[in-house]
Amino acid sequence: MCLLRRLRLPLPFTNHRCSCGGALDPLGDHRAACATSGFLCVRSIPLESAVARICREAGGRVRTNVLLRNMNLPSPPPDARAIEVLVSGVPV
């Protein structure tokens, strides 16, 4: 599957709809970029860990996956959004 996507060849899908309700394109672009299906989150983990490590080496205090409702920001209580990498203590 990964090789077919890399070569921009049509992918053999079993269904024609994403879990978000959107139509799947034959090249797999929607599935790779859809924030609802979860594939986007899985792809971002290596980049997030690299950024966190760089910021730790720069002397910053790093927290990962901090919910907005746990920060000192006005947000509705049932809000499930999160900041993937939060860094403090680094001189800009």
C-alpha positions in Angstrom: 0.0 0.0 0.0 2.8 2.4 0.9 4.6 1.7 -2.3 1.4 2.2 -4.4 0.8 5.6 -2.7 4.4 6.6 -3.2 4.2 5.8 -6.9 0.9 7.6 -7.2 -0.9 4.5 -8.4 -4.6 3.7 -7.5 -5.1 2.0 -4.2 -7.5 -0.9 -3.8 -10.0 0.3 -1.2 -12.7 -1.9 0.3 -15.0 1.0 1.1 -15.6 4.3 -0.7 -16.1 6.5 2.3 -13.8 7.7 5.1 -14.8 7.5 8.7 -15.4 11.3 8.6 -18.0 10.7 5.8 -15.9 12.1 3.0 -15.3 10.3 -0.3 -12.0 8.5 -0.6 -10.0 9.3 -3.7 -8.3 6.5 -5.6 -4.8 7.8 -4.8 -5.3 7.8 -1.0 -4.7 11.6 -0.5 -7.9 12.1 1.6 -7.1 9.2 4.0 -3.5 10.5 4.5 -4.6 14.0 5.3 -7.9 13.5 7.2 -7.8 14.6 10.8 -10.8 12.6 11.7 -9.6 9.2 10.6 -6.5 9.3 12.8 -3.9 8.6 10.2 -2.7 12.2 10.4 -2.0 11.8 14.1 0.0 8.6 13.6 2.1 10.3 11.0 3.0 13.3 13.2 4.4 11.3 16.2 8.1 11.1 14.9 8.1 14.9 14.1 6.6 15.8 17.4 9.2 13.7 19.3 12.0 15.3 17.3 10.8 18.8 18.1 10.4 17.9 21.8 14.0 16.5 21.9 15.5 19.6 20.2 13.7 21.9 22.7 14.8 19.8 25.6 18.4 20.0 24.4 18.0 23.8 24.1 17.2 23.9 27.8 13.4 24.3 27.6 10.8 22.6 29.8 8.8 20.4 27.4 5.3 19.0 27.9 3.6 17.0 25.3 -0.1 16.6 24.4 -1.4 19.3 26.8 -5.1 19.8 26.6 -6.3 23.4 26.0 -8.7 23.1 28.9 -5.8 22.4 31.3 -4.0 25.6 30.2 -4.7 29.1 31.3 -6.8 29.9 28.2 -10.5 30.6 27.7 -11.8 27.4 26.2 -15.1 25.5 26.6 -14.9 22.7 29.2 -15.7 19.8 26.8 -12.9 20.9 24.5 -10.7 18.0 23.5 -8.1 19.9 21.5 -4.5 19.6 22.6 -1.1 21.2 22.0 1.3 18.5 20.9 4.5 20.1 22.1 4.5 22.9 24.6 7.8 24.5 25.5 8.6 27.1 28.1 11.8 28.5 29.5 13.7 29.0 26.2 14.9 32.5 25.5 13.6 33.7 22.2 
